[in-house]
């Protein structure tokens, strides 16, 4: 069955730019032209991923993202001309999975859609990974800290899973981009820093270490 994508974008030209290559790539695409129409389409259909513009009439993209996250963990990629660090952090705080700034490359959008869908569709038979008071349930895609659930985006979950599966190993930002994002990232590495920062904030435990000039790791547990 084809993957279904909801594109919420108010500019007809950009809708068309996204619609044609997505359909050509084999996706079933539904479009919405404002935030209210987007929420209505989301609630009335079944989708595998959402491409969401931020600057929307009626209901803004940030509000749409927040409303969707109240009931669903569906992958969301934000599309916007807003490219400041604060704008991106706000999107990640609302549990968006990725952020693409306009103008964008259609090939890049397709690669990110493909990578995000691939990550979220993988069925993993492993049980629970434990690190001190963190418990990560791979099959259920849940994370608990001291038995309290912590809600993560898909990217945050994948970063944490990679680090917890490889305690003591240092991953550079390029490593994380290749292993977690799953595509060649054409911009700078700020996205990695944003996700690590948000992940640390949500976990509220100091286990993700920065190795200056190299990258990030979770240290091996002291088993004494």
Rosetta blueprint (number, residue, H / E / L):
1 X L
2 X L
3 X L
4 X E
5 X E
6 X E
7 X E
8 X E
9 X L
10 X L
11 X L
12 X H
13 X H
14 X H
15 X H
16 X H
17 X H
18 X H
19 X H
20 X H
21 X H
22 X H
23 X H
24 X H
25 X L
26 X L
27 X L
28 X E
29 X E
30 X E
31 X E
32 X E
33 X L
34 X L
35 X H
36 X H
37 X H
38 X H
39 X H
40 X H
41 X H
42 X H
43 X H
44 X H
45 X L
46 X L
47 X L
48 X L
49 X E
50 X E
51 X E
52 X E
53 X E
54 X L
55 X L
56 X L
57 X L
58 X L
59 X L
60 X L
61 X H
62 X H
63 X H
64 X H
65 X H
66 X H
67 X H
68 X H
69 X H
70 X L
71 X L
72 X L
73 X L
74 X L
75 X E
76 X E
77 X E
78 X E
79 X E
80 X E
81 X L
82 X L
83 X L
84 X L
85 X H
86 X H
87 X H
88 X H
89 X H
90 X H
91 X H
92 X H
93 X H
94 X L
95 X L
96 X L
97 X L
98 X E
99 X E
100 X E
101 X E
102 X L
103 X L
104 X L
105 X L
106 X H
107 X H
108 X H
109 X H
110 X H
111 X H
112 X H
113 X H
114 X H
115 X H
116 X H
117 X H
118 X H
119 X H
120 X H
121 X H
122 X L
123 X L
124 X L
125 X L
126 X L
127 X L
128 X E
129 X E
130 X E
131 X E
132 X L
133 X L
134 X E
135 X E
136 X E
137 X E
138 X L
139 X L
140 X L
141 X L
142 X E
143 X E
144 X E
145 X E
146 X L
147 X L
148 X E
149 X E
150 X E
151 X L
152 X L
153 X L
154 X H
155 X H
156 X H
157 X H
158 X H
159 X H
160 X H
161 X H
162 X H
163 X H
164 X H
165 X H
166 X L
167 X L
168 X L
169 X L
170 X L
171 X E
172 X E
173 X H
174 X H
175 X H
176 X H
177 X H
178 X H
179 X H
180 X H
181 X H
182 X L
183 X L
184 X L
185 X L
186 X L
187 X L
188 X L
189 X L
190 X H
191 X H
192 X H
193 X H
194 X H
195 X H
196 X H
197 X H
198 X H
199 X H
200 X H
201 X H
202 X H
203 X H
204 X L
205 X L
206 X L
207 X L
208 X E
209 X E
210 X E
211 X E
212 X L
213 X L
214 X L
215 X E
216 X E
217 X E
218 X E
219 X L
220 X L
221 X L
222 X L
223 X L
224 X L
